[in-house]
Amino acid sequence: MIGRWSVPDLLAEMAHNISPYRYCFNNPVNFTDPYGLWEVINGGYYTDVLEDIRRFIDYSFIERSVLNNNPNFSQMSQFIKGEMETGGLGVLSDGSRLAKGFKIRGQKDFFGKNHFVTDKDSFSDFWHSVQGDLTPKALDPRTLGSNLFRTSYVGGNNPEKYNGDTDYSYAGYSPIEIAAIKHDRFYDRLNIAGLSGLFNDPRAIPGDWTYVKENLNSAYSTLLSPQDRLRGFGLGVGLGLIALPKTIESFKYYMPKSVNSK
């Protein structure tokens, strides 16, 4: 129950323009829907994530109790679209967006008295959801350092903007990271897919061997820390071994073929 509303009540009330028996595809005998899940529809969205469902119910409660509005089907669809698209937040009928909530929990102090404190992780998510709404093209700092060796670009999980686009604005002032950025941008310019291109696409060969060279240069640089030098050696040798088979295959393809004369 949400206040005086149950989930079936909410679904029926919010789509009365479709049918007063909206709940469970108009067939509550054969179907049950205790959490108010969204259906799969042609060209639509689907979720069975409890957090998505909670936000949809929060949306309906705010529309009625705060904005004094009974949302129509178009408004609900717009909200769901904002929720399900990457980096998006659902739009309310007044044009504002529904930010993520955060948790407050009880905690006893030294004298045994109860105090309410904000959960740091959920408050961080709340803050970033608001920041992402205000500046969708800004770098999301939560996506930094999530790759190999705790780097930001060496691997498949590059830093992203709040809207989900890849972000190359943060270099970390490290030759290892800069070499990875150049390598990834080389792939982007040629529209080469990550692992598939690395193993099979001959167009990636120049970028791959440039990356190998730059990392081996880092390995022999006395200006870098021993950790960075070791990373450079491992990355250079590792990618070289991966790129070698397609390089040999490409070399064989372009070699002039011998002609056997009788």
VENWO-V11141 format. One record per backbone hydrogen bond with DSSP energy under -0.5 kcal/mol. CO is the residue of the C=O (numbers start at 1). NH is the residue of the N-H. If there is no record, write none. Layout:
co nh
CO NH
CO NH
This chain:
co nh
1 3
2 5
5 2
6 10
7 11
8 12
9 13
10 14
11 15
12 15
13 16
15 18
15 19
19 22
22 25
23 26
24 27
27 30
27 31
33 36
39 41
41 44
47 38
49 53
50 54
51 55
52 56
53 57
54 58
55 59
56 60
57 61
58 62
59 63
60 64
61 65
62 66
62 67
63 69
69 71
72 76
73 77
74 78
75 79
76 80
77 81
78 82
79 83
80 84
81 85
85 88
90 98
92 95
96 92
97 99
103 119
105 117
107 115
109 112
113 109
115 107
115 117
117 105
119 123
120 124
121 125
122 126
123 127
124 128
125 129
126 130
127 131
128 132
129 133
130 134
131 135
135 138
136 163
138 162
139 141
140 143
141 144
143 146
147 150
148 151
151 147
152 159
153 155
154 148
156 158
159 167
160 140
161 164
165 161
169 171
171 174
174 178
175 179
176 180
177 181
178 182
179 183
180 184
181 185
182 186
183 187
184 188
185 189
186 190
187 192
188 191
193 197
194 198
195 199
196 200
196 201
197 201
200 202
201 204
202 205
204 208
205 209
206 210
207 211
208 212
209 213
210 214
211 215
212 216
213 217
214 218
215 219
216 220
218 221
220 222
221 224
225 229
226 230
227 231
228 232
229 233
230 234
231 235
232 236
233 237
234 238
235 239
236 240
237 241
238 242
239 243
240 244
241 245
243 247
244 248
245 249
246 250
247 251
248 252
249 253
250 254
251 255
258 260
259 261
